[in-house]
Amino acid sequence: MLFSIWLLGLAGGVGVLAGKAWSRPALELFCWTLMVLLVISAAKRLRAVAPPRTLLGLSLALFVAPVIALCVATNLTLRGESAVRQLSAAGRILAA
């Protein structure tokens, strides 16, 4: 299941580079799934450690925060007007 999620991300990224209209929802779904799984995994790992969790919490925050920021930036960029226009135009050119 995890492998299929990574393949979805790879396909979405390649689709965006190739200008395919289906790539926007695929890459956005990958980013949302990655964010949810990352937060769940970090919380589970943090709960499993003995009480002085400060160092682990800091290291998890330093890893999770940039990944979440990158995913949010990707989703906002994909929802932007120019990305929607460009990927929609690519779909219309191929259909014509």
C-alpha positions in Angstrom: 0.0 0.0 0.0 2.8 2.4 0.9 4.5 1.6 -2.4 1.4 2.5 -4.3 1.2 5.9 -2.5 4.9 6.6 -3.5 4.1 5.6 -7.1 1.1 8.0 -7.1 3.5 10.8 -6.1 6.0 9.8 -8.7 3.3 9.6 -11.4 1.9 13.0 -10.3 5.3 14.7 -10.4 6.1 13.3 -13.8 2.6 14.2 -15.0 3.1 17.8 -13.9 6.4 18.0 -15.7 4.8 16.6 -18.8 1.8 19.0 -18.5 -0.9 16.3 -18.1 -4.2 17.4 -16.7 -4.6 14.4 -14.4 -1.4 15.2 -12.6 -2.9 17.9 -10.4 -5.3 15.7 -8.4 -2.7 12.9 -8.3 0.0 15.0 -6.8 -2.3 16.8 -4.5 -3.7 13.5 -3.2 -0.1 12.3 -2.6 0.8 15.4 -0.7 -2.3 15.2 1.6 -1.6 11.5 2.2 2.1 12.1 2.9 1.2 14.8 5.5 -1.3 12.7 7.3 0.9 9.6 7.4 3.9 11.7 8.5 2.0 13.3 11.4 0.6 9.9 12.5 4.0 8.3 12.3 5.7 11.1 14.3 3.0 11.1 17.0 3.2 7.3 17.3 7.0 7.4 17.6 6.9 10.2 20.1 4.4 8.3 22.3 6.4 5.1 22.2 9.5 6.7 23.8 10.2 7.0 27.5 9.2 10.4 29.2 12.2 12.6 28.5 11.0 13.2 25.0 12.4 16.7 24.4 15.3 15.7 22.1 13.2 13.3 20.0 10.4 15.9 19.8 12.8 18.5 18.6 14.3 16.1 16.0 10.8 15.1 14.8 9.8 18.7 14.5 12.9 19.5 12.5 12.0 16.7 10.1 8.2 17.1 9.9 8.0 20.9 9.6 9.9 21.2 6.3 8.0 18.3 4.7 4.7 19.7 5.7 5.7 23.1 4.5 6.8 21.6 1.1 3.5 19.8 0.8 1.5 22.8 1.6 3.5 24.9 -0.9 3.0 22.2 -3.5 -0.8 22.1 -3.0 -1.1 25.9 -3.0 1.0 26.1 -6.2 -1.1 23.4 -7.9 -4.3 25.2 -7.0 -2.9 28.5 -8.3 -4.5 30.1 -11.4 -1.5 29.7 -13.7 -1.0 26.0 -12.8 -4.7 25.3 -13.4 -4.6 27.2 -16.7 -1.5 25.6 -17.9 -2.5 22.1 -17.0 -6.0 22.6 -18.4 -4.6 24.0 -21.6 -2.4 21.0 -22.1 -5.4 18.7 -21.7 -7.4 20.8 -24.3 -4.5 20.7 -26.8 -4.3 16.9 -26.6 -8.1 16.6 -26.9 -8.2 18.8 -30.0 
